[in-house]
Structure formats: C-alpha cells, structure tokens
Amino acid sequence: MRIARLDMEAFKPPYSFVPTGSEPAEADSAALEVTDVQIEGHAQDITLRLYRQAKKTALPVLLYFHGGGFTKGSIEQADYASRYFAEHLPALVVSVGYSLAPRFPFPAAPEDAHRAALWVQTRARAFGGNSKKVGVAGHDAGGQLANCLAFIARDRGDVRIAAQALFGPMLDPSLTRLGDEKRLGSDITAKECAACYRAYLPQASQRMHPYAAPLESSRLAGLPATLIATAQNDVLHVEAEKYASSLIDAGVLTQVVRYPSVSHAALADHPPALQEAVRFFQWRFDARAHR
C-alpha cells in the first residue's frame, strides 16, 4: 500500500513544506466577524456560521463540517477549528450545521452540504468571500461529508472545489479496515462506529453507496487535491490511510500525515494538523489563482 506525502519537490513553488510539529504562523490580530445565516436544507432549515476577519474581502472560502458520528455535534463544537482557519489562512469560513441522524438519515447531511456550497456560489461575495476559491474540510463524520461534497460537486458539475482536508474521517461503513482499538489505545471503538452508521445508513443498500462508502468507489479520479490527517491513537487511521492510497492510485494529488500520540477527538483541534491544512489550502488556492 502506497501511503506517502506528495513529492514536494515537484510542486515548488508555491508550496513549501514545513515539518509536522512546527509552530503555526502568526495570525492576523484583526477581530473576527461571526454571523449566523439560515438557509433551506434538504429536510429542514439549517444554520451556516460564517467567520471572517473584519473588513477583509476576496477571501477564499472554506466549508467546514463538524464531527459527531453523523448523530451529534454542532457548529459550536467546530468553533476552534473554524476560528483557526479564518485567522490563519485567512478565509471566509462557513461552518455548516447539517441535519443529524437518526431523525434525518442519509442523504440529508450530504444534500445539506451541497446546498451550503450552492449558497456560497451565490452569496459568499456579500460576506467578503471569493466563490472561485472554495475548499472543504471536516473531522470524523464531517470529514466524510466534506469528501462526499467533493464527489457531488464533481458529479453534478455545479460547484468547483480546489482542495479538501479530511481529519480522521469516517469512510468505511463495512468497518472491515479498522485498527485494533486496544493496541492503539483508541478513544473510539468499533461498536461506537457501528452504532453511528446504523443511525446514518438505516438501509443496508446505502452502505455501499459511493457517497457513503468512498473506500468502495472505483471512481475517484477528478476529486480535488486532498490532505488526510490521521491520529495514531484512533481505529480510523487505517481506513483513512487506505483511502489516501486509493486516491494516489487514481491520480489525485494527495498528502497524508499521521500524528503520533494524538487521539481521534483531539485531532479535530490539533494545532499542527490545522496548520498543515492551512499550508495545503494556501498552496491550492495559489495554484488556482495562477490558472
């Protein structure tokens, strides 16, 4: 299995690699403006929470999806990561309060994600965003939804996504590629993952849908450049790294970084992982600007 960083020498400039664990860049000291917007979702109205540095315009846009195993979590939970990206990229961060299972099972959350992306296409400029530079990111179930949105955008052709960053994503409803939770000292278990998938994908046939089970998909070409960040103490790092290998084989520019002595939950707000994502998005947004 080929799991490796991108060959960084082939992509300089504008991307410059900084080793994992380095100190994050200094953020702009400007205060952040935070605004909640209600939009029509797939099954109910959903909330988008927008973060941006005051008075900044033409900012790249980052759609961010919180974790919680498809059944819990909130935009409040995503506040640290959202603020980090808004300050350090900088970007207009759109944190998506998508619908949760079991009340709203698949495909409600992915369709909410797509509607949020369409909102960005038409309304981001009014909030200082540049809809021609769009990235997606998320942790846990949010990582899966970010990746799912990349699939939908590719297949429907109505949104252009420059890059995606997936932090400890849930990618395999079959649960056949999990790590050994005891050996890894994982803070999440196979039993917990199974319960989340049962709530999110109540019909057995849904568990093979490429939008729900990307590891089973044979159509990965055309997805945006991808950063996958994994945690050593997490049963999900095995499937995430397997997915990185599949993306590489499909010709998708892919970088994967595993963080030692970090748990699944801690990865969501782990500063070195967030800073690696900042560098990754800056590289891709710069590449888009020079096309």
N, C-alpha and C positions, 0 to 999 in steps of 0.2 A: 504494500500500500504506500503510495507516494504522498506523504504529508510534509510539506516544506513551505518555507517562506517563498515569496516571489523572488526571482533573481533580480535583486535591487539594482545591480549594475546596468541591467538592460533598460531601466526606466529612470535614469538620471540624465539631466534634471527633468521635472521639477521635484521629484520625490527624493527626500534624503532620509535615510534610515537612522533612527536613534535607538539604541539598545533598550530592551524591556527593563523597566525599573528606573529609568531616568526620570529626573524631576520634570513635572509638566511646565509648559511655557507659562509665562506670566499673563494673567487675564487682563483684559481691559477693565479699568476701575469704574467705568460708567455703570450707573444703576440699570437694572433690568426692568423693562416694562412687561407685566404679566396680564394677559387678557383672556377671558373665557368666552368662547363662541359656541352657540348651539347650532347644530346642523341636523338635517334629516338623515337618519341612518337607515339600515336595511330593514329593521323591525321596530325601531324606536328612535327618538331623537337622541343624539349623542353629543358629548361635550368635547371640544378641542381647546386645550390650554396653550396659549401662544406665549413664547418667551423671546425677547429681543433686547439688544442694547438700545437705550433711548436714542432717538434721532438718527439711528443708522438706517440706511436704505440700500437697495440692491443686494441684500443679504442672500446667500444660498439658503435653501430650505431643508430642514431635516425633520422628517416624520418619525416620531419616537413612540414605541409601543411597550407598555409596562408588562412585567411578568405576573405570575399568579396561577399558572397551570390552566389557563382558559376559564377558570371558575371564580377567581378572586383577583385582588389587586386593583389599583386605581391610578388616576393621574397624580394623585398626591404621593403615591409610592414612587413615582418616576420623577419627582421634583429635583432630586440631587443631580441625576444624570442630565435632565433637561437644562437645568441652570448651567451645568458644566459646559455642555455643547454651545449654549447660547453665548457664554462668555469667552470660550477659548477658540471656537472656530474662526470668527463668530458666525452665528447663523440665526435665522428665524426658526426656532424650534416649535413644532406643532406636536404636542403630546396628545395622543388620541385615546379618549375614554370609550373604547369599543364595548359592545354588548358581551355579556358573560353567560356561559353555560352554567347549569343545565337549562335555565329558562330560555336562553337564546343559543341553541347549539349551532354547529356548522351548517350553513356557510355564513351566519350572521356576522361574526367578527371579521372574516376576510372581506365581506362586502362593505362593512363599515370602513375598513381600511381603504378600500378603493374609493368610497365616497369622500373620505377625507382628502385623498390625493386629488380627486377632481376639484374639490373646494380650493386646494392650493393652486391648481391651474388657473382658476378664475379670480381668486380673491387675495392671494398672497401679496401682490404688489401693494394693496391698500395698507398692509401691515409691514411694509419695508422689505418684502421678500422678492427674490428673483425666481420665478417659476421655471426658468430654463436650467437651473442648477438645483436638482432635487435628490436628496439621499434618504435612505430609510435605515432605521436601527431599532433594536429591541432586545430584551432579555427574556430568557425562558420561553414561555408561550409567546411573548412579544417578539422574540427573535424569529419564531416560526411564522408569525403574522407578517413581519417585515419581509421575510423571504417569500411568503405567499403573495404579497402585494407585488413583488418583483415579477413573479410568474404571471399574475393577472395583467400587469402593465405590458409585459412582453406580448401576451396572447391577444389582448384587446387593442393594443396599439394606441391608446389614448393618453398615456402618461409616460414621460421619459424619465427614467431613474438612472442617475450617474453611478451610484455605488450603494452597497448595503453593508452594515456591520451587525453581526449576529453574536450576541453574548450568551453563551450556554444555552443555545436554542434546543427546543423540543422538536425533533424531526422524524421520529420513528414510532408510530402507534403500535407496531408489532412488538416493540420492546425486546427485540432479538439482538440488539447490539449494545446493550447496557454494560457498563463496567461492574466490577464486583464491589458492592457497596461497603462491605466490611473491610476489605483490603484497602480501599480508597479512603475509608473514614468519611463517606459521603453524608452530607446533611440532608439529602433527599433519597427516597427509596423507590424501588421498582413498584411496590404496592401503591405508593402515593401517585406515581406517574400513571399507573393503570387506571386509578380512580378518576384522574383528570381526563384521560382520553375517553373513558366510558361516558362521562358527562358531556364532553365536547362533540364526540362522534358516536351517537347512540345507535346508529345503523352500521352493521358490520361492513357493508359495501363502502361506506365513507372512509374507512381506514386504509383503503388503497388508492384513494383519490390523490393525484399528484399535488394538489394544493394542501392536502393534509399530511401526506406522506412523501415528501420530496426525495427521500432516500430510495423510493421505489420507482421514481421517474426516470425514463430513458431520454427525456427531452430537457436537458439542462443548458444546451447551447443558447446563446443570446441573452443569458442573465447578466446583470451588471457586475462589475468588479466587486469582489466580496472579501471582507475581513471576517474571520471567525475567531472569536476569543473564547477559550475554554479554561476551566478551573481543574486543577489536579484532583481536588477532593470533591469530585462530582461524577456520579454514574453516567451523566450525559456526555462527558467529554469524548467517549469512544465514538458514539454515533456522529457527533459534530465533526470530528476529525475524519471519519469515513466520508462524510458529505463533502468536506474540503477536497479530499482525494478525487471524488467523482466530478466535482466542478473543474478541477485541474484537467482531468481526462477529457472533459467536454470543451476545453479551450477557454474556460472562464478565468480571467485574471484573479488569482486567489491568494490570500495571505492567511495563515493560521498561526496563532500564538497560544501556547498553553502556559498558564500562570501557576507556579508551584505554591503549595501551602495556602491556597485560596479555596473557599467553599463555593458552592453553586450560588447561594444567596448573596455572598459578599462580592461576587464578580460584577453584579449589576452596578455597584458604585465604586469599583476598584480603580483608583486614580491612574495607575499605569495602563490599565486596559482602556480607559476612557481617553487618555492622551494618545495612545496608539491609534485609536479610532479617529481622533482629531487630525493626526498627521495623514491618515489614509484618506479621509474625506477631502482635506486640503489638496492633496495630490490629484484626486479625481476631479474636483471642481476646477482646479487649474488646467487640467488636461482638456476639460470641456470648454473652458474659456478660450483656448488656443485653437479650437477647431474652426 
